[in-house]
Amino acid sequence: MMQTRTAAVALFTAALCQLGCSSDPGEPLGPSSEEQILNEYFTDQPDVPNVHHRWHGKPAGENYGQGFLQFHRDFVAAYDDWRVAHGYERVVAWDPATPIPQADAHPGRSSDDPASIDPLCKKPPWLTREGGADSERDPVFGARRLADYTSANQLGEAIDSKYALTWHNRVHQTIGGDMADQMRVPYDPIFWPWHRYIDNIWKDYESAVAELQ
């Protein structure tokens, strides 16, 4: 079993090196701990990256925003369930205002600190419970705080859109590498904590709306 796992990790590392990591034997990269876990997951569930790609390849329906939120909530939850079943901790949310943790290292990125490259990668004030100044509103929907969104679908469209460079897409594009490649994005370990962070915003929205009822 250990030999099989070691061989699988070696194959995965070789595939990553095709994306631009050093082939110099004096500079071994080796997968990070999170890449090792992902390698195990994809070996066990090889269709996972394709599931993500197929979902994003669908035409945007009228409930695209809520569909985006629900799909990624379920997608990360399934990974969480697998991690727990295999003795790993659940995915911990990552705030793009902070540098990517070393444990989530991955080759080929343009930046490990997207907010230092583009300050708009930080969470906008209108996606917080408390909101920002009256002049700081969602440019599309006019929301000043989470509770101002009229539906989860509207919130989802504020976070992600197929037709505009939204906050979600901006973070992906600024990190670059696999995070900017729709076919390979789940291979980057930070994809999962990033989408846990987005799901936490949806949870904050659900809680804020419940408090108003």
ZADO-1210 file (C-alpha; in nm, 4 decimals, padded with zeros to 6 digits):
<atoms>
<atom x="00.0000" y="00.0000" z="00.0000" code="MET" pos="1"/>
<atom x="00.2806" y="00.2419" z="00.0931" code="MET" pos="2"/>
<atom x="00.4673" y="00.1663" z="-00.2296" code="GLN" pos="3"/>
<atom x="00.1515" y="00.2291" z="-00.4329" code="THR" pos="4"/>
<atom x="00.0885" y="00.5596" z="-00.2577" code="ARG" pos="5"/>
<atom x="00.4519" y="00.6685" z="-00.3011" code="THR" pos="6"/>
<atom x="00.4387" y="00.5872" z="-00.6715" code="ALA" pos="7"/>
<atom x="00.1141" y="00.7828" z="-00.7080" code="ALA" pos="8"/>
<atom x="00.2635" y="01.0854" z="-00.5339" code="VAL" pos="9"/>
<atom x="00.5667" y="01.0669" z="-00.7629" code="ALA" pos="10"/>
<atom x="00.3439" y="01.0627" z="-01.0720" code="LEU" pos="11"/>
<atom x="00.1435" y="01.3569" z="-00.9422" code="PHE" pos="12"/>
<atom x="00.4602" y="01.5560" z="-00.8726" code="THR" pos="13"/>
<atom x="00.5893" y="01.4827" z="-01.2224" code="ALA" pos="14"/>
<atom x="00.2635" y="01.6074" z="-01.3722" code="ALA" pos="15"/>
<atom x="00.2899" y="01.9296" z="-01.1716" code="LEU" pos="16"/>
<atom x="00.6455" y="01.9821" z="-01.2918" code="CYS" pos="17"/>
<atom x="00.5162" y="01.9932" z="-01.6468" code="GLN" pos="18"/>
<atom x="00.3465" y="02.3187" z="-01.5420" code="LEU" pos="19"/>
<atom x="00.6792" y="02.4853" z="-01.4754" code="GLY" pos="20"/>
<atom x="00.8481" y="02.3617" z="-01.1582" code="CYS" pos="21"/>
<atom x="01.2204" y="02.2922" z="-01.1615" code="SER" pos="22"/>
<atom x="01.3457" y="01.9639" z="-01.3042" code="SER" pos="23"/>
<atom x="01.6893" y="02.0146" z="-01.1450" code="ASP" pos="24"/>
<atom x="01.7434" y="01.7207" z="-00.9064" code="PRO" pos="25"/>
<atom x="01.9305" y="01.9612" z="-00.6815" code="GLY" pos="26"/>
<atom x="01.6068" y="02.1588" z="-00.6293" code="GLU" pos="27"/>
<atom x="01.3423" y="01.8989" z="-00.5432" code="PRO" pos="28"/>
<atom x="00.9964" y="02.0481" z="-00.5150" code="LEU" pos="29"/>
<atom x="00.7941" y="01.7601" z="-00.3749" code="GLY" pos="30"/>
<atom x="00.4224" y="01.8027" z="-00.3156" code="PRO" pos="31"/>
<atom x="00.3083" y="01.9965" z="-00.0114" code="SER" pos="32"/>
<atom x="00.1094" y="01.8177" z="00.2547" code="SER" pos="33"/>
<atom x="-00.2151" y="01.9467" z="00.1046" code="GLU" pos="34"/>
<atom x="-00.1084" y="01.8362" z="-00.2420" code="GLU" pos="35"/>
<atom x="-00.0458" y="01.4884" z="-00.1042" code="GLN" pos="36"/>
<atom x="-00.3961" y="01.4804" z="00.0395" code="ILE" pos="37"/>
<atom x="-00.5425" y="01.6050" z="-00.2884" code="LEU" pos="38"/>
<atom x="-00.3462" y="01.3410" z="-00.4766" code="ASN" pos="39"/>
<atom x="-00.5034" y="01.0738" z="-00.2602" code="GLU" pos="40"/>
<atom x="-00.8482" y="01.2250" z="-00.3127" code="TYR" pos="41"/>
<atom x="-00.8172" y="01.2424" z="-00.6909" code="PHE" pos="42"/>
<atom x="-00.6752" y="00.8910" z="-00.7014" code="THR" pos="43"/>
<atom x="-00.9774" y="00.7727" z="-00.5053" code="ASP" pos="44"/>
<atom x="-01.2255" y="01.0012" z="-00.6869" code="GLN" pos="45"/>
<atom x="-01.0682" y="01.0671" z="-01.0297" code="PRO" pos="46"/>
<atom x="-01.3713" y="01.2415" z="-01.1816" code="ASP" pos="47"/>
<atom x="-01.3788" y="01.5245" z="-00.9247" code="VAL" pos="48"/>
<atom x="-01.1939" y="01.7841" z="-01.1411" code="PRO" pos="49"/>
<atom x="-01.4168" y="01.6975" z="-01.4381" code="ASN" pos="50"/>
<atom x="-01.7300" y="01.7417" z="-01.2265" code="VAL" pos="51"/>
<atom x="-01.6211" y="02.0970" z="-01.1474" code="HIS" pos="52"/>
<atom x="-01.5316" y="02.1716" z="-01.5090" code="HIS" pos="53"/>
<atom x="-01.8633" y="02.0353" z="-01.6397" code="ARG" pos="54"/>
<atom x="-02.0633" y="02.2466" z="-01.3959" code="TRP" pos="55"/>
<atom x="-01.8889" y="02.5666" z="-01.5034" code="HIS" pos="56"/>
<atom x="-01.9275" y="02.4662" z="-01.8666" code="GLY" pos="57"/>
<atom x="-02.3068" y="02.4742" z="-01.8456" code="LYS" pos="58"/>
<atom x="-02.4984" y="02.7780" z="-01.9753" code="PRO" pos="59"/>
<atom x="-02.5753" y="03.0284" z="-01.7004" code="ALA" pos="60"/>
<atom x="-02.9406" y="02.9836" z="-01.6040" code="GLY" pos="61"/>
<atom x="-03.1593" y="03.2401" z="-01.4323" code="GLU" pos="62"/>
<atom x="-03.0625" y="03.0979" z="-01.0917" code="ASN" pos="63"/>
<atom x="-02.6914" y="03.0888" z="-01.1663" code="TYR" pos="64"/>
<atom x="-02.5950" y="03.2783" z="-00.8488" code="GLY" pos="65"/>
<atom x="-02.7592" y="03.0383" z="-00.6055" code="GLN" pos="66"/>
<atom x="-02.6454" y="02.7445" z="-00.8183" code="GLY" pos="67"/>
<atom x="-02.2856" y="02.8675" z="-00.7929" code="PHE" pos="68"/>
<atom x="-02.3080" y="02.8889" z="-00.4149" code="LEU" pos="69"/>
<atom x="-02.4841" y="02.5544" z="-00.3729" code="GLN" pos="70"/>
<atom x="-02.2583" y="02.3620" z="-00.6094" code="PHE" pos="71"/>
<atom x="-01.9404" y="02.4774" z="-00.4370" code="HIS" pos="72"/>
<atom x="-02.0868" y="02.4232" z="-00.0894" code="ARG" pos="73"/>
<atom x="-02.1632" y="02.0629" z="-00.1845" code="ASP" pos="74"/>
<atom x="-01.8313" y="02.0242" z="-00.3690" code="PHE" pos="75"/>
<atom x="-01.6224" y="02.1276" z="-00.0673" code="VAL" pos="76"/>
<atom x="-01.8479" y="01.9333" z="00.1728" code="ALA" pos="77"/>
<atom x="-01.7866" y="01.6135" z="-00.0242" code="ALA" pos="78"/>
<atom x="-01.4114" y="01.6727" z="00.0045" code="TYR" pos="79"/>
<atom x="-01.4530" y="01.7374" z="00.3767" code="ASP" pos="80"/>
<atom x="-01.6402" y="01.4099" z="00.4200" code="ASP" pos="81"/>
<atom x="-01.3621" y="01.2240" z="00.2391" code="TRP" pos="82"/>
<atom x="-01.0932" y="01.3965" z="00.4477" code="ARG" pos="83"/>
<atom x="-01.2609" y="01.3087" z="00.7759" code="VAL" pos="84"/>
<atom x="-01.3123" y="00.9488" z="00.6634" code="ALA" pos="85"/>
<atom x="-00.9395" y="00.9272" z="00.5883" code="HIS" pos="86"/>
<atom x="-00.8221" y="01.0881" z="00.9119" code="GLY" pos="87"/>
<atom x="-00.7635" y="01.4450" z="00.7907" code="TYR" pos="88"/>
<atom x="-00.8964" y="01.7724" z="00.9304" code="GLU" pos="89"/>
<atom x="-01.1731" y="01.9572" z="00.7486" code="ARG" pos="90"/>
<atom x="-01.0830" y="02.2331" z="00.5046" code="VAL" pos="91"/>
<atom x="-01.0067" y="02.5630" z="00.6807" code="VAL" pos="92"/>
<atom x="-01.1261" y="02.8834" z="00.5112" code="ALA" pos="93"/>
<atom x="-00.8643" y="03.1111" z="00.3561" code="TRP" pos="94"/>
<atom x="-00.9110" y="03.4898" z="00.3443" code="ASP" pos="95"/>
<atom x="-00.7620" y="03.6337" z="00.0212" code="PRO" pos="96"/>
<atom x="-00.6604" y="03.9454" z="00.2144" code="ALA" pos="97"/>
<atom x="-00.3848" y="03.7261" z="00.3627" code="THR" pos="98"/>
<atom x="-00.0973" y="03.5353" z="00.1956" code="PRO" pos="99"/>
<atom x="-00.1589" y="03.1729" z="00.0998" code="ILE" pos="100"/>
<atom x="-00.0309" y="02.9418" z="00.3782" code="PRO" pos="101"/>
<atom x="00.2857" y="02.7476" z="00.3049" code="GLN" pos="102"/>
<atom x="00.0994" y="02.4199" z="00.3613" code="ALA" pos="103"/>
<atom x="-00.1037" y="02.5057" z="00.0499" code="ASP" pos="104"/>
<atom x="00.2031" y="02.5683" z="-00.1678" code="ALA" pos="105"/>
<atom x="00.1605" y="02.4893" z="-00.5355" code="HIS" pos="106"/>
<atom x="00.3802" y="02.5523" z="-00.8422" code="PRO" pos="107"/>
<atom x="00.2933" y="02.7774" z="-01.1332" code="GLY" pos="108"/>
<atom x="00.1106" y="03.0575" z="-00.9533" code="ARG" pos="109"/>
<atom x="00.1613" y="03.4215" z="-01.0399" code="SER" pos="110"/>
<atom x="00.1229" y="03.5217" z="-00.6758" code="SER" pos="111"/>
<atom x="00.0806" y="03.3682" z="-00.3311" code="ASP" pos="112"/>
<atom x="-00.0436" y="03.7018" z="-00.1957" code="ASP" pos="113"/>
<atom x="-00.3127" y="03.8261" z="-00.4359" code="PRO" pos="114"/>
<atom x="-00.4219" y="04.1247" z="-00.2252" code="ALA" pos="115"/>
<atom x="-00.0685" y="04.2638" z="-00.2386" code="SER" pos="116"/>
<atom x="-00.0957" y="04.2615" z="-00.6194" code="ILE" pos="117"/>
<atom x="-00.4564" y="04.3771" z="-00.6436" code="ASP" pos="118"/>
<atom x="-00.6177" y="04.5279" z="-00.3295" code="PRO" pos="119"/>
<atom x="-00.9602" y="04.4500" z="-00.4806" code="LEU" pos="120"/>
<atom x="-00.8941" y="04.0849" z="-00.3942" code="CYS" pos="121"/>
<atom x="-00.9853" y="04.1745" z="-00.0355" code="LYS" pos="122"/>
<atom x="-01.3457" y="04.1021" z="00.0601" code="LYS" pos="123"/>
<atom x="-01.5646" y="04.3986" z="-00.0381" code="PRO" pos="124"/>
<atom x="-01.7438" y="04.5687" z="00.2538" code="PRO" pos="125"/>
<atom x="-02.0859" y="04.4893" z="00.1064" code="TRP" pos="126"/>
<atom x="-02.0135" y="04.1183" z="00.1558" code="LEU" pos="127"/>
<atom x="-01.9836" y="04.1619" z="00.5328" code="THR" pos="128"/>
<atom x="-02.2572" y="04.1574" z="00.7984" code="ARG" pos="129"/>
<atom x="-02.1737" y="04.5073" z="00.9208" code="GLU" pos="130"/>
<atom x="-02.1252" y="04.6621" z="00.5756" code="GLY" pos="131"/>
<atom x="-01.9222" y="04.9679" z="00.4889" code="GLY" pos="132"/>
<atom x="-01.9849" y="05.3362" z="00.4385" code="ALA" pos="133"/>
<atom x="-02.2949" y="05.4428" z="00.2487" code="ASP" pos="134"/>
<atom x="-02.0688" y="05.5265" z="-00.0447" code="SER" pos="135"/>
<atom x="-01.9300" y="05.1698" z="-00.0477" code="GLU" pos="136"/>
<atom x="-02.2029" y="04.9689" z="-00.2152" code="ARG" pos="137"/>
<atom x="-02.2211" y="04.6763" z="-00.4540" code="ASP" pos="138"/>
<atom x="-02.1939" y="04.8479" z="-00.7946" code="PRO" pos="139"/>
<atom x="-02.4516" y="04.6135" z="-00.9511" code="VAL" pos="140"/>
<atom x="-02.7127" y="04.5523" z="-00.6803" code="PHE" pos="141"/>
<atom x="-02.6560" y="04.8524" z="-00.4534" code="GLY" pos="142"/>
<atom x="-02.6202" y="04.6418" z="-00.1367" code="ALA" pos="143"/>
<atom x="-02.4272" y="04.8043" z="00.1486" code="ARG" pos="144"/>
<atom x="-02.4193" y="04.4900" z="00.3645" code="ARG" pos="145"/>
<atom x="-02.5063" y="04.1224" z="00.3354" code="LEU" pos="146"/>
<atom x="-02.8627" y="04.1592" z="00.4596" code="ALA" pos="147"/>
<atom x="-02.9374" y="04.4014" z="00.1749" code="ASP" pos="148"/>
<atom x="-02.9270" y="04.1241" z="-00.0870" code="TYR" pos="149"/>
<atom x="-03.2776" y="04.0132" z="-00.1730" code="THR" pos="150"/>
<atom x="-03.1909" y="03.6470" z="-00.2308" code="SER" pos="151"/>
<atom x="-02.9106" y="03.3930" z="-00.2244" code="ALA" pos="152"/>
<atom x="-02.9206" y="03.4048" z="-00.6028" code="ASN" pos="153"/>
<atom x="-02.8474" y="03.7777" z="-00.5994" code="GLN" pos="154"/>
<atom x="-02.5660" y="03.7245" z="-00.3497" code="LEU" pos="155"/>
<atom x="-02.4166" y="03.4515" z="-00.5673" code="GLY" pos="156"/>
<atom x="-02.4267" y="03.6741" z="-00.8734" code="GLU" pos="157"/>
<atom x="-02.2557" y="03.9497" z="-00.6757" code="ALA" pos="158"/>
<atom x="-01.9742" y="03.7083" z="-00.5872" code="ILE" pos="159"/>
<atom x="-01.9422" y="03.5368" z="-00.9244" code="ASP" pos="160"/>
<atom x="-02.0537" y="03.6044" z="-01.2796" code="SER" pos="161"/>
<atom x="-01.9818" y="03.4512" z="-01.6188" code="LYS" pos="162"/>
<atom x="-02.0012" y="03.7942" z="-01.7749" code="TYR" pos="163"/>
<atom x="-01.7875" y="04.0199" z="-01.5549" code="ALA" pos="164"/>
<atom x="-01.4645" y="04.0240" z="-01.3532" code="LEU" pos="165"/>
<atom x="-01.6268" y="03.9757" z="-01.0148" code="THR" pos="166"/>
<atom x="-01.4459" y="03.9437" z="-00.6820" code="TRP" pos="167"/>
<atom x="-01.4411" y="03.5620" z="-00.7034" code="HIS" pos="168"/>
<atom x="-01.2907" y="03.5643" z="-01.0524" code="ASN" pos="169"/>
<atom x="-01.0460" y="03.8411" z="-00.9657" code="ARG" pos="170"/>
<atom x="-00.8916" y="03.6306" z="-00.6878" code="VAL" pos="171"/>
<atom x="-00.8597" y="03.3310" z="-00.9199" code="HIS" pos="172"/>
<atom x="-00.7006" y="03.5347" z="-01.1980" code="GLN" pos="173"/>
<atom x="-00.4599" y="03.7200" z="-00.9684" code="THR" pos="174"/>
<atom x="-00.3286" y="03.3966" z="-00.8168" code="ILE" pos="175"/>
<atom x="-00.2916" y="03.2566" z="-01.1672" code="GLY" pos="176"/>
<atom x="-00.1589" y="02.9150" z="-01.2639" code="GLY" pos="177"/>
<atom x="-00.4096" y="02.6371" z="-01.2089" code="ASP" pos="178"/>
<atom x="-00.6378" y="02.8772" z="-01.0211" code="MET" pos="179"/>
<atom x="-00.6884" y="03.0634" z="-01.3486" code="ALA" pos="180"/>
<atom x="-00.7453" y="02.7450" z="-01.5501" code="ASP" pos="181"/>
<atom x="-01.1037" y="02.6222" z="-01.5291" code="GLN" pos="182"/>
<atom x="-01.0048" y="02.2699" z="-01.6298" code="MET" pos="183"/>
<atom x="-00.7356" y="02.2393" z="-01.3606" code="ARG" pos="184"/>
<atom x="-00.8447" y="02.4703" z="-01.0823" code="VAL" pos="185"/>
<atom x="-00.9275" y="02.1982" z="-00.8222" code="PRO" pos="186"/>
<atom x="-00.5654" y="02.0782" z="-00.8441" code="TYR" pos="187"/>
<atom x="-00.4491" y="02.3907" z="-00.6623" code="ASP" pos="188"/>
<atom x="-00.4834" y="02.3235" z="-00.2866" code="PRO" pos="189"/>
<atom x="-00.5946" y="02.6821" z="-00.2169" code="ILE" pos="190"/>
<atom x="-00.9065" y="02.6347" z="-00.4309" code="PHE" pos="191"/>
<atom x="-01.0736" y="02.4443" z="-00.1475" code="TRP" pos="192"/>
<atom x="-01.0052" y="02.6884" z="00.1422" code="PRO" pos="193"/>
<atom x="-01.1000" y="02.9764" z="-00.0917" code="TRP" pos="194"/>
<atom x="-01.4395" y="02.8267" z="-00.1623" code="HIS" pos="195"/>
<atom x="-01.4895" y="02.7431" z="00.2062" code="ARG" pos="196"/>
<atom x="-01.4374" y="03.1146" z="00.2700" code="TYR" pos="197"/>
<atom x="-01.7032" y="03.2002" z="00.0115" code="ILE" pos="198"/>
<atom x="-01.9397" y="02.9475" z="00.1663" code="ASP" pos="199"/>
<atom x="-01.8870" y="03.1129" z="00.5053" code="ASN" pos="200"/>
<atom x="-02.0040" y="03.4407" z="00.3500" code="ILE" pos="201"/>
<atom x="-02.3210" y="03.2643" z="00.2364" code="TRP" pos="202"/>
<atom x="-02.3669" y="03.1294" z="00.5895" code="LYS" pos="203"/>
<atom x="-02.3237" y="03.4818" z="00.7268" code="ASP" pos="204"/>
<atom x="-02.5876" y="03.5990" z="00.4793" code="TYR" pos="205"/>
<atom x="-02.8288" y="03.3240" z="00.5884" code="GLU" pos="206"/>
<atom x="-02.7748" y="03.4175" z="00.9505" code="SER" pos="207"/>
<atom x="-02.8182" y="03.7918" z="00.8845" code="ALA" pos="208"/>
<atom x="-03.1445" y="03.7332" z="00.6957" code="VAL" pos="209"/>
<atom x="-03.2753" y="03.5040" z="00.9715" code="ALA" pos="210"/>
<atom x="-03.2103" y="03.7750" z="01.2310" code="GLU" pos="211"/>
<atom x="-03.4303" y="04.0167" z="01.0350" code="LEU" pos="212"/>
<atom x="-03.7274" y="03.7792" z="01.0243" code="GLN" pos="213"/>
</atoms>
